[in-house]
Amino acid sequence: MLQIGNGGMTVNEDRAHFSMWCMLAAPLMAGNDLKNMSPQTHNILTNIDAIDINQDAKGIQGFKFKSEDGLEIWLKPLSAGDWAICFLNRSVDIKTIDFDWIKNKMNDEFSKRILDASVETFKIKDVWTKKELGDTQKPLNADILSHDVLLLRLSLVKK
């Protein structure tokens, strides 16, 4: 059961908690007081873009692609050739990422899909800020706060 809004976690941790449940295609059962939740908790629990990742028709669970120095990269294949990518900062320090999509070919053996930005281009959307971040032809540069995430939806650019 989700613990978002129950106290004891920061907003970063609440956002990371929800993001990871979405990446894992886990049931989204709120464990907080729905009647008296803060607007911040409401915004996390009702983020339609995050819920869309969780409820994707393929129903495939995400997996850890890479882990280094407290930063994990999770990958989840979605319908229509899309992908969800979650950069999870487990560290107490801010993590700066410089992720080159073209140099990081990602393979999901379960779904038999490969994310290869040297072959296909994807537009990038930040699920939490709702901002478009360009496409996978340029490296992604971002800072991720302690115990926070950068949750992205990659949408295939049709040629």
N, CA, C and O atoms as a DFTB+ gen file, in Angstrom:
636 C
 N C O
     1  1       0.840      -1.175       0.000
     2  2       0.000       0.000       0.000
     3  2       0.887       1.241       0.000
     4  3       1.878       1.303       0.727
     5  1       0.532       2.210      -0.804
     6  2       1.300       3.450      -0.889
     7  2       1.274       4.211       0.437
     8  3       0.244       4.284       1.108
     9  1       2.421       4.770       0.796
    10  2       2.535       5.514       2.049
    11  2       2.605       7.020       1.843
    12  3       2.921       7.763       2.773
    13  1       2.317       7.467       0.644
    14  2       2.380       8.891       0.317
    15  2       1.377       9.668       1.159
    16  3       0.203       9.307       1.235
    17  1       1.852      10.739       1.791
    18  2       0.977      11.591       2.586
    19  2       0.777      11.138       4.013
    20  3      -0.020      11.735       4.737
    21  1       1.476      10.102       4.441
    22  2       1.328       9.614       5.816
    23  2       2.343      10.222       6.771
    24  3       2.369       9.869       7.950
    25  1       3.170      11.121       6.282
    26  2       4.205      11.690       7.138
    27  2       5.411      10.776       7.190
    28  3       5.326       9.595       6.852
    29  1       6.511      11.319       7.608
    30  2       7.720      10.509       7.714
    31  2       8.570      10.534       6.461
    32  3       9.752      10.193       6.511
    33  1       7.986      10.934       5.326
    34  2       8.761      11.040       4.091
    35  2       8.678      12.474       3.574
    36  3       7.683      13.169       3.775
    37  1       9.741      12.894       2.908
    38  2       9.745      14.209       2.266
    39  2       8.938      14.140       0.971
    40  3       8.583      13.052       0.518
    41  1       8.651      15.283       0.383
    42  2       7.947      15.290      -0.901
    43  2       8.761      14.569      -1.963
    44  3       8.189      13.897      -2.821
    45  1      10.097      14.696      -1.924
    46  2      10.956      13.971      -2.864
    47  2      10.749      12.465      -2.713
    48  3      10.619      11.742      -3.701
    49  1      10.721      12.009      -1.473
    50  2      10.544      10.583      -1.213
    51  2       9.145      10.102      -1.599
    52  3       8.986       8.992      -2.107
    53  1       8.133      10.936      -1.358
    54  2       6.771      10.601      -1.791
    55  2       6.714      10.437      -3.306
    56  3       6.132       9.480      -3.818
    57  1       7.323      11.378      -4.008
    58  2       7.342      11.344      -5.481
    59  2       8.110      10.109      -5.975
    60  3       7.680       9.443      -6.916
    61  1       9.240       9.813      -5.340
    62  2      10.033       8.641      -5.721
    63  2       9.254       7.358      -5.441
    64  3       9.255       6.442      -6.264
    65  1       8.597       7.287      -4.303
    66  2       7.795       6.123      -3.923
    67  2       6.717       5.858      -4.978
    68  3       6.570       4.729      -5.446
    69  1       5.975       6.885      -5.346
    70  2       4.910       6.735      -6.342
    71  2       5.488       6.363      -7.711
    72  3       4.951       5.499      -8.403
    73  1       6.572       7.013      -8.090
    74  2       7.199       6.739      -9.392
    75  2       7.629       5.286      -9.506
    76  3       7.410       4.649     -10.536
    77  1       8.233       4.765      -8.460
    78  2       8.710       3.388      -8.520
    79  2       7.556       2.393      -8.568
    80  3       7.652       1.372      -9.248
    81  1       6.480       2.673      -7.863
    82  2       5.314       1.794      -7.951
    83  2       4.753       1.823      -9.370
    84  3       4.301       0.800      -9.884
    85  1       4.784       2.989      -9.996
    86  2       4.314       3.101     -11.387
    87  2       5.232       2.326     -12.326
    88  3       4.752       1.650     -13.236
    89  1       6.527       2.414     -12.123
    90  2       7.477       1.691     -12.959
    91  2       7.314       0.174     -12.802
    92  3       7.534      -0.576     -13.752
    93  1       6.935      -0.267     -11.625
    94  2       6.806      -1.695     -11.361
    95  2       5.427      -2.248     -11.709
    96  3       5.167      -3.437     -11.523
    97  1       4.543      -1.385     -12.215
    98  2       3.179      -1.791     -12.572
    99  2       2.451      -2.382     -11.360
   100  3       1.619      -3.277     -11.505
   101  1       2.772      -1.877     -10.166
   102  2       2.162      -2.354      -8.928
   103  2       0.798      -1.686      -8.739
   104  3       0.567      -0.592      -9.253
   105  1      -0.106      -2.342      -8.003
   106  2      -1.408      -1.710      -7.729
   107  2      -1.218      -0.400      -6.975
   108  3      -0.407      -0.318      -6.052
   109  1      -1.971       0.622      -7.372
   110  2      -1.861       1.941      -6.746
   111  2      -2.975       2.101      -5.715
   112  3      -4.039       2.646      -6.008
   113  1      -2.712       1.619      -4.516
   114  2      -3.692       1.693      -3.430
   115  2      -3.198       2.712      -2.405
   116  3      -2.213       2.483      -1.704
   117  1      -3.900       3.836      -2.337
   118  2      -3.509       4.895      -1.411
   119  2      -3.725       4.441       0.023
   120  3      -4.779       3.906       0.365
   121  1      -2.723       4.658       0.852
   122  2      -2.802       4.260       2.251
   123  2      -2.907       5.456       3.184
   124  3      -2.686       5.332       4.389
   125  1      -3.239       6.595       2.636
   126  2      -3.339       7.812       3.434
   127  2      -4.813       8.177       3.657
   128  3      -5.712       7.521       3.131
   129  1      -5.039       9.216       4.431
   130  2      -6.382       9.736       4.677
   131  2      -6.789      10.579       3.468
   132  3      -6.379      11.734       3.349
   133  1      -7.580      10.013       2.586
   134  2      -7.952      10.695       1.343
   135  2      -8.767      11.965       1.593
   136  3      -8.704      12.910       0.806
   137  1      -9.516      11.986       2.666
   138  2     -10.383      13.125       2.959
   139  2      -9.593      14.350       3.402
   140  3     -10.014      15.484       3.174
   141  1      -8.450      14.117       4.034
   142  2      -7.680      15.227       4.610
   143  2      -6.268      15.338       4.064
   144  3      -5.375      15.801       4.774
   145  1      -6.040      14.927       2.819
   146  2      -4.676      14.987       2.288
   147  2      -4.322      16.395       1.818
   148  3      -5.192      17.190       1.462
   149  1      -3.041      16.676       1.827
   150  2      -2.548      17.985       1.384
   151  2      -2.653      18.083      -0.140
   152  3      -2.715      17.063      -0.826
   153  1      -2.672      19.307      -0.667
   154  2      -2.660      19.461      -2.132
   155  2      -1.437      18.796      -2.765
   156  3      -1.523      18.264      -3.872
   157  1      -0.314      18.824      -2.075
   158  2       0.920      18.202      -2.573
   159  2       0.742      16.688      -2.716
   160  3       1.133      16.112      -3.730
   161  1       0.160      16.053      -1.716
   162  2      -0.116      14.616      -1.772
   163  2      -1.119      14.313      -2.873
   164  3      -0.949      13.351      -3.623
   165  1      -2.154      15.119      -2.974
   166  2      -3.167      14.947      -4.025
   167  2      -2.521      15.018      -5.410
   168  3      -2.836      14.211      -6.285
   169  1      -1.625      15.978      -5.606
   170  2      -0.965      16.141      -6.904
   171  2      -0.108      14.927      -7.268
   172  3      -0.035      14.544      -8.436
   173  1       0.528      14.336      -6.287
   174  2       1.333      13.137      -6.558
   175  2       0.422      11.965      -6.905
   176  3       0.642      11.284      -7.907
   177  1      -0.588      11.730      -6.094
   178  2      -1.457      10.565      -6.275
   179  2      -2.336      10.638      -7.523
   180  3      -2.850       9.618      -7.982
   181  1      -2.510      11.841      -8.072
   182  2      -3.394      11.989      -9.238
   183  2      -2.645      12.414     -10.497
   184  3      -3.263      12.880     -11.454
   185  1      -1.327      12.261     -10.509
   186  2      -0.550      12.622     -11.700
   187  2      -0.886      11.636     -12.818
   188  3      -0.451      10.484     -12.798
   189  1      -1.654      12.099     -13.775
   190  2      -2.171      11.224     -14.830
   191  2      -1.058      10.617     -15.681
   192  3      -1.189       9.487     -16.149
   193  1       0.026      11.348     -15.885
   194  2       1.132      10.822     -16.691
   195  2       1.832       9.666     -15.979
   196  3       2.227       8.690     -16.617
   197  1       1.985       9.774     -14.661
   198  2       2.578       8.680     -13.887
   199  2       1.619       7.482     -13.862
   200  3       2.040       6.336     -14.016
   201  1       0.340       7.759     -13.667
   202  2      -0.660       6.684     -13.645
   203  2      -0.709       5.981     -14.999
   204  3      -0.868       4.762     -15.059
   205  1      -0.572       6.741     -16.087
   206  2      -0.554       6.126     -17.427
   207  2       0.604       5.138     -17.578
   208  3       0.460       4.099     -18.222
   209  1       1.742       5.463     -16.987
   210  2       2.885       4.543     -17.018
   211  2       2.536       3.277     -16.248
   212  3       2.798       2.168     -16.716
   213  1       1.949       3.442     -15.076
   214  2       1.561       2.293     -14.255
   215  2       0.518       1.426     -14.956
   216  3       0.598       0.198     -14.913
   217  1      -0.451       2.056     -15.595
   218  2      -1.594       1.348     -16.169
   219  2      -1.433       1.035     -17.649
   220  3      -2.415       0.697     -18.310
   221  1      -0.232       1.137     -18.183
   222  2      -0.010       0.881     -19.598
   223  2      -0.571      -0.485     -20.006
   224  3      -0.465      -1.458     -19.260
   225  1      -1.160      -0.541     -21.183
   226  2      -1.840      -1.749     -21.669
   227  2      -0.923      -2.967     -21.755
   228  3      -1.393      -4.097     -21.622
   229  1       0.361      -2.762     -21.973
   230  2       1.283      -3.899     -22.046
   231  2       1.420      -4.602     -20.697
   232  3       1.671      -5.806     -20.644
   233  1       1.256      -3.850     -19.609
   234  2       1.331      -4.444     -18.279
   235  2       2.687      -5.006     -17.913
   236  3       2.781      -5.892     -17.063
   237  1       3.745      -4.506     -18.544
   238  2       5.089      -5.027     -18.293
   239  2       5.734      -4.250     -17.148
   240  3       5.714      -3.020     -17.117
   241  1       6.300      -4.994     -16.222
   242  2       6.993      -4.396     -15.088
   243  2       8.329      -3.828     -15.538
   244  3       9.016      -4.425     -16.367
   245  1       8.697      -2.675     -14.992
   246  2      10.000      -2.090     -15.277
   247  2      11.114      -2.893     -14.620
   248  3      10.869      -3.753     -13.775
   249  1      12.337      -2.595     -15.025
   250  2      13.498      -3.291     -14.468
   251  2      14.655      -2.317     -14.323
   252  3      14.722      -1.292     -15.001
   253  1      15.573      -2.670     -13.410
   254  2      16.750      -1.831     -13.196
   255  2      17.738      -2.095     -14.319
   256  3      18.180      -3.225     -14.525
   257  1      18.074      -1.041     -15.037
   258  2      19.023      -1.125     -16.141
   259  2      20.458      -0.959     -15.639
   260  3      21.378      -1.631     -16.105
   261  1      20.624      -0.050     -14.680
   262  2      21.977       0.294     -14.238
   263  2      21.910       0.891     -12.844
   264  3      20.917       1.516     -12.470
   265  1      22.972       0.695     -12.080
   266  2      23.079       1.289     -10.751
   267  2      24.528       1.661     -10.504
   268  3      25.433       0.841     -10.662
   269  1      24.733       2.913     -10.113
   270  2      26.101       3.374      -9.863
   271  2      26.086       4.546      -8.903
   272  3      25.409       5.545      -9.147
   273  1      26.822       4.431      -7.821
   274  2      27.030       5.517      -6.874
   275  2      25.708       6.116      -6.361
   276  3      25.577       7.337      -6.270
   277  1      24.743       5.270      -6.031
   278  2      23.476       5.738      -5.470
   279  2      22.443       6.173      -6.493
   280  3      21.338       6.567      -6.121
   281  1      22.778       6.112      -7.774
   282  2      21.835       6.485      -8.827
   283  2      21.450       5.234      -9.616
   284  3      22.305       4.534     -10.159
   285  1      20.154       4.974      -9.664
   286  2      19.642       3.835     -10.424
   287  2      18.880       4.333     -11.650
   288  3      18.231       5.379     -11.621
   289  1      18.976       3.558     -12.721
   290  2      18.213       3.846     -13.938
   291  2      17.282       2.668     -14.167
   292  3      17.723       1.528     -14.313
   293  1      15.985       2.958     -14.197
   294  2      14.952       1.949     -14.407
   295  2      14.306       2.174     -15.765
   296  3      14.167       3.308     -16.223
   297  1      13.919       1.089     -16.392
   298  2      13.382       1.110     -17.755
   299  2      12.088       0.312     -17.789
   300  3      11.990      -0.745     -17.167
   301  1      11.090       0.819     -18.517
   302  2       9.811       0.120     -18.634
   303  2       9.280       0.308     -20.052
   304  3       8.996       1.434     -20.460
   305  1       9.142      -0.789     -20.811
   306  2       8.568      -0.677     -22.158
   307  2       7.071      -0.402     -22.069
   308  3       6.360      -0.991     -21.255
   309  1       6.611       0.507     -22.927
   310  2       5.196       0.888     -22.961
   311  2       4.601       0.602     -24.334
   312  3       5.314       0.245     -25.271
   313  1       3.319       0.760     -24.435
   314  2       2.611       0.578     -25.704
   315  2       3.063       1.597     -26.745
   316  3       3.653       2.626     -26.417
   317  1       2.774       1.289     -27.990
   318  2       3.028       2.191     -29.126
   319  2       4.499       2.535     -29.302
   320  3       4.829       3.575     -29.872
   321  1       5.389       1.668     -28.816
   322  2       6.822       1.899     -28.981
   323  2       7.423       2.864     -27.979
   324  3       8.607       3.188     -28.073
   325  1       6.627       3.336     -27.011
   326  2       7.113       4.280     -26.006
   327  2       7.864       3.551     -24.897
   328  3       7.824       2.325     -24.795
   329  1       8.553       4.345     -24.064
   330  2       9.293       3.837     -22.916
   331  2       9.102       4.778     -21.735
   332  3       8.883       5.975     -21.921
   333  1       9.182       4.248     -20.533
   334  2       9.313       5.064     -19.327
   335  2      10.717       4.823     -18.795
   336  3      11.195       3.689     -18.750
   337  1      11.363       5.895     -18.397
   338  2      12.703       5.837     -17.820
   339  2      12.652       6.585     -16.494
   340  3      12.146       7.704     -16.422
   341  1      13.174       5.964     -15.458
   342  2      13.196       6.605     -14.148
   343  2      14.628       6.615     -13.626
   344  3      15.256       5.566     -13.476
   345  1      15.126       7.798     -13.356
   346  2      16.419       7.979     -12.709
   347  2      16.115       8.179     -11.222
   348  3      15.533       9.193     -10.840
   349  1      16.506       7.220     -10.389
   350  2      16.208       7.235      -8.954
   351  2      17.480       7.537      -8.174
   352  3      18.461       6.799      -8.256
   353  1      17.453       8.627      -7.418
   354  2      18.599       9.008      -6.600
   355  2      18.391       8.485      -5.182
   356  3      17.605       9.049      -4.419
   357  1      19.086       7.418      -4.830
   358  2      18.994       6.838      -3.488
   359  2      19.964       7.512      -2.516
   360  3      19.976       7.190      -1.328
   361  1      20.755       8.420      -3.004
   362  2      21.811       9.066      -2.225
   363  2      21.266      10.260      -1.428
   364  3      20.188      10.783      -1.713
   365  1      22.036      10.667      -0.434
   366  2      21.711      11.893       0.303
   367  2      22.242      13.124      -0.427
   368  3      21.955      14.256      -0.035
   369  1      23.010      12.903      -1.482
   370  2      23.591      13.992      -2.264
   371  2      22.804      14.216      -3.553
   372  3      22.170      13.296      -4.070
   373  1      22.849      15.433      -4.063
   374  2      22.291      15.720      -5.384
   375  2      23.133      14.978      -6.415
   376  3      24.361      14.971      -6.328
   377  1      22.485      14.365      -7.375
   378  2      23.197      13.664      -8.448
   379  2      22.979      14.427      -9.761
   380  3      21.851      14.761     -10.124
   381  1      24.068      14.687     -10.447
   382  2      24.014      15.316     -11.761
   383  2      24.180      14.230     -12.803
   384  3      25.127      13.445     -12.760
   385  1      23.246      14.197     -13.740
   386  2      23.342      13.195     -14.797
   387  2      23.647      13.871     -16.120
   388  3      23.186      14.977     -16.402
   389  1      24.419      13.189     -16.905
   390  2      24.721      13.556     -18.283
   391  2      24.579      12.251     -19.063
   392  3      25.551      11.530     -19.287
   393  1      23.342      11.969     -19.471
   394  2      23.010      10.673     -20.045
   395  2      22.912      10.775     -21.556
   396  3      22.028      11.444     -22.090
   397  1      23.822      10.109     -22.236
   398  2      23.841      10.106     -23.695
   399  2      22.993       8.935     -24.195
   400  3      23.396       7.776     -24.095
   401  1      21.836       9.249     -24.724
   402  2      20.891       8.235     -25.189
   403  2      21.502       7.362     -26.285
   404  3      21.295       6.149     -26.313
   405  1      22.247       7.986     -27.176
   406  2      22.805       7.256     -28.320
   407  2      23.862       6.242     -27.872
   408  3      23.989       5.172     -28.468
   409  1      24.610       6.573     -26.833
   410  2      25.657       5.666     -26.352
   411  2      25.123       4.586     -25.412
   412  3      25.846       3.641     -25.096
   413  1      23.885       4.704     -24.963
   414  2      23.321       3.753     -24.008
   415  2      22.176       2.967     -24.625
   416  3      21.006       3.293     -24.428
   417  1      22.520       1.948     -25.360
   418  2      21.527       1.042     -25.934
   419  2      20.970       0.181     -24.799
   420  3      21.735      -0.440     -24.061
   421  1      19.647       0.141     -24.655
   422  2      19.015      -0.566     -23.541
   423  2      18.141      -1.687     -24.074
   424  3      17.302      -1.486     -24.952
   425  1      18.360      -2.874     -23.517
   426  2      17.682      -4.071     -23.993
   427  2      16.779      -4.630     -22.899
   428  3      17.218      -4.829     -21.766
   429  1      15.520      -4.882     -23.240
   430  2      14.606      -5.564     -22.328
   431  2      14.383      -6.975     -22.865
   432  3      13.633      -7.175     -23.821
   433  1      15.030      -7.929     -22.255
   434  2      14.939      -9.313     -22.722
   435  2      13.536      -9.884     -22.578
   436  3      13.136     -10.743     -23.364
   437  1      12.775      -9.416     -21.576
   438  2      11.429      -9.934     -21.363
   439  2      10.487      -9.562     -22.513
   440  3       9.800     -10.418     -23.069
   441  1      10.469      -8.266     -22.857
   442  2       9.555      -7.808     -23.917
   443  2      10.171      -7.938     -25.306
   444  3       9.497      -7.735     -26.316
   445  1      11.454      -8.278     -25.345
   446  2      12.186      -8.397     -26.612
   447  2      12.235      -7.055     -27.353
   448  3      12.161      -6.998     -28.580
   449  1      12.359      -5.991     -26.577
   450  2      12.463      -4.652     -27.167
   451  2      13.797      -4.037     -26.806
   452  3      14.380      -4.320     -25.758
   453  1      14.263      -3.187     -27.703
   454  2      15.525      -2.485     -27.505
   455  2      15.280      -0.990     -27.678
   456  3      14.665      -0.558     -28.653
   457  1      15.772      -0.206     -26.717
   458  2      15.742       1.247     -26.851
   459  2      17.104       1.640     -27.400
   460  3      18.106       1.620     -26.685
   461  1      17.129       1.993     -28.665
   462  2      18.370       2.335     -29.351
   463  2      18.169       3.677     -30.047
   464  3      17.610       3.746     -31.142
   465  1      18.632       4.741     -29.393
   466  2      18.446       6.095     -29.906
   467  2      19.301       6.391     -31.135
   468  3      19.139       7.440     -31.758
   469  1      20.202       5.488     -31.489
   470  2      20.958       5.681     -32.730
   471  2      20.122       5.242     -33.934
   472  3      20.449       5.559     -35.078
   473  1      19.043       4.510     -33.664
   474  2      18.172       4.001     -34.721
   475  2      16.821       4.714     -34.730
   476  3      16.284       5.018     -35.796
   477  1      16.270       4.982     -33.542
   478  2      14.972       5.641     -33.409
   479  2      15.121       6.884     -32.545
   480  3      15.970       6.935     -31.655
   481  1      14.291       7.882     -32.810
   482  2      14.292       9.103     -32.023
   483  2      13.028       9.152     -31.181
   484  3      11.941       8.807     -31.643
   485  1      13.190       9.588     -29.937
   486  2      12.081       9.713     -29.015
   487  2      12.027      11.132     -28.473
   488  3      13.068      11.712     -28.164
   489  1      10.835      11.699     -28.353
   490  2      10.702      12.966     -27.645
   491  2      10.592      12.631     -26.168
   492  3      10.084      11.571     -25.803
   493  1      11.069      13.538     -25.317
   494  2      11.196      13.286     -23.886
   495  2      10.285      14.239     -23.120
   496  3      10.315      15.452     -23.329
   497  1       9.472      13.667     -22.227
   498  2       8.605      14.474     -21.360
   499  2       8.885      14.135     -19.910
   500  3       8.910      12.963     -19.534
   501  1       9.097      15.162     -19.093
   502  2       9.248      14.998     -17.651
   503  2       7.850      14.800     -17.063
   504  3       7.005      15.691     -17.155
   505  1       7.612      13.660     -16.471
   506  2       6.286      13.318     -15.962
   507  2       5.846      14.225     -14.819
   508  3       4.657      14.519     -14.698
   509  1       6.771      14.676     -13.982
   510  2       6.387      15.484     -12.822
   511  2       6.263      16.962     -13.134
   512  3       5.376      17.622     -12.592
   513  1       7.115      17.506     -13.986
   514  2       7.015      18.941     -14.306
   515  2       6.139      19.197     -15.524
   516  3       5.737      20.334     -15.769
   517  1       5.841      18.152     -16.288
   518  2       5.041      18.212     -17.528
   519  2       5.786      18.933     -18.655
   520  3       5.178      19.307     -19.658
   521  1       7.096      19.129     -18.495
   522  2       7.890      19.846     -19.500
   523  2       8.441      18.888     -20.546
   524  3       8.820      17.757     -20.242
   525  1       8.477      19.369     -21.786
   526  2       9.132      18.647     -22.875
   527  2      10.629      18.946     -22.764
   528  3      11.024      20.104     -22.629
   529  1      11.452      17.912     -22.820
   530  2      12.899      18.064     -22.624
   531  2      13.695      17.773     -23.888
   532  3      14.848      17.348     -23.811
   533  1      13.095      17.995     -25.042
   534  2      13.800      17.744     -26.287
   535  2      13.619      16.318     -26.736
   536  3      12.552      15.727     -26.573
   537  1      14.696      15.763     -27.314
   538  2      14.616      14.387     -27.801
   539  2      15.898      13.635     -27.498
   540  3      16.840      14.184     -26.928
   541  1      15.916      12.382     -27.886
   542  2      17.040      11.496     -27.549
   543  2      18.242      11.661     -28.466
   544  3      19.190      10.882     -28.376
   545  1      18.225      12.646     -29.338
   546  2      19.389      12.903     -30.177
   547  2      20.443      13.730     -29.447
   548  3      21.583      13.833     -29.899
   549  1      20.056      14.319     -28.312
   550  2      20.986      15.089     -27.483
   551  2      21.047      14.458     -26.103
   552  3      20.046      13.928     -25.619
   553  1      22.220      14.509     -25.458
   554  2      22.322      13.970     -24.097
   555  2      21.377      14.706     -23.133
   556  3      21.067      15.883     -23.319
   557  1      20.939      13.995     -22.125
   558  2      20.077      14.552     -21.088
   559  2      20.949      15.026     -19.937
   560  3      21.738      14.256     -19.389
   561  1      20.808      16.286     -19.576
   562  2      21.548      16.851     -18.450
   563  2      20.544      17.306     -17.400
   564  3      19.635      18.082     -17.697
   565  1      20.711      16.820     -16.169
   566  2      19.770      17.191     -15.108
   567  2      20.402      16.938     -13.753
   568  3      21.313      16.123     -13.609
   569  1      19.891      17.663     -12.760
   570  2      20.236      17.420     -11.364
   571  2      19.047      16.745     -10.712
   572  3      17.905      17.160     -10.911
   573  1      19.310      15.703      -9.932
   574  2      18.255      14.987      -9.229
   575  2      18.527      15.123      -7.734
   576  3      19.573      14.708      -7.236
   577  1      17.565      15.712      -7.032
   578  2      17.722      15.943      -5.606
   579  2      17.797      14.626      -4.835
   580  3      17.431      13.567      -5.345
   581  1      18.270      14.716      -3.622
   582  2      18.379      13.550      -2.747
   583  2      17.037      12.844      -2.605
   584  3      16.010      13.484      -2.379
   585  1      17.052      11.527      -2.739
   586  2      15.863      10.677      -2.581
   587  2      14.730      11.083      -3.519
   588  3      13.556      10.928      -3.181
   589  1      15.071      11.592      -4.674
   590  2      14.068      12.040      -5.644
   591  2      14.257      11.254      -6.938
   592  3      15.146      10.410      -7.048
   593  1      13.413      11.546      -7.898
   594  2      13.457      10.882      -9.191
   595  2      13.352      11.899     -10.316
   596  3      12.899      13.029     -10.133
   597  1      13.785      11.456     -11.477
   598  2      13.460      12.102     -12.737
   599  2      12.735      11.017     -13.518
   600  3      13.355      10.074     -14.012
   601  1      11.417      11.157     -13.626
   602  2      10.589      10.177     -14.323
   603  2      10.239      10.735     -15.689
   604  3       9.645      11.807     -15.804
   605  1      10.616       9.991     -16.727
   606  2      10.453      10.458     -18.096
   607  2       9.602       9.490     -18.913
   608  3       9.632       8.276     -18.711
   609  1       8.848      10.065     -19.836
   610  2       8.170       9.260     -20.847
   611  2       8.829       9.582     -22.184
   612  3       8.906      10.743     -22.587
   613  1       9.299       8.551     -22.859
   614  2       9.895       8.690     -24.179
   615  2       8.859       8.239     -25.201
   616  3       8.404       7.095     -25.178
   617  1       8.497       9.146     -26.089
   618  2       7.498       8.837     -27.120
   619  2       8.178       8.772     -28.464
   620  3       8.887       9.690     -28.875
   621  1       7.946       7.664     -29.139
   622  2       8.577       7.437     -30.436
   623  2       8.136       8.497     -31.426
   624  3       6.945       8.771     -31.571
   625  1       9.113       9.093     -32.110
   626  2       8.830      10.058     -33.163
   627  2       8.589       9.262     -34.440
   628  3       9.478       8.561     -34.925
   629  1       7.389       9.378     -34.974
   630  2       7.043       8.632     -36.191
   631  2       7.717       9.288     -37.379
   632  3       7.729      10.511     -37.511
   633  1       8.280       8.447     -38.246
   634  2       8.974       8.972     -39.429
   635  2       8.094       8.916     -40.645
   636  3       8.514       9.317     -41.731
